Amino acid sequence: MNISTRGRYGLRALLEIALQPKGRPLTIRDISDKQQMSVTYLEQILHKLKKAGIVQSKRGAKGGYVLARDVNKITVSQIINALDGPISISYCDAPDLREKSCIGPEVCVSRILWKRLEDLIDKALSSVTLADLQKEALGLKTARRKFV
């Protein structure tokens, strides 16, 4: 299982926004330059994050993106879910995606294991906030910031 590029880029973009002085918008171009991401791809990511209520856009000459909520209230799990959907180890609980070799959820013990693992991963991602990552990023001693 991998977190998608969209999920990783979204986390990096949000952290870049979080590192701005409170309420100061950051343009897509600035995020793109600082994090070496495609502007077009970043627009798609920020659109999804806006729909999820994680960022807000500000219009005008000094516009850009700001966080819609406090950094302590945004978890990594919320970010990944907004961009990639819920963590999924297998397709056991998705009948339309279940492989033909599946014997069915009613009699499959491994399905229970995969569900437990998904829950543990989600619990771990839910325990980390953007504020936690912001604090770690500010503590980095490298000359050039690169996140996640």
BELCOR-V452878 format. One record per helix or strand of 2 or more residues. SS is the DSSP state (2 for helix, 1 for strand). FROM is the first residue (numbers start at 1). TO is the last residue. If there is no record, write none. Layout:
BEGIN
ss = <SS,SS>
from = <FROM,FROM>
to = <TO,TO>
END
This chain:
BEGIN
ss = <2,2,2,1,1,2,2,2,2>
from = <5,28,39,55,64,71,76,109,130>
to = <18,35,51,58,67,73,84,126,139>
END
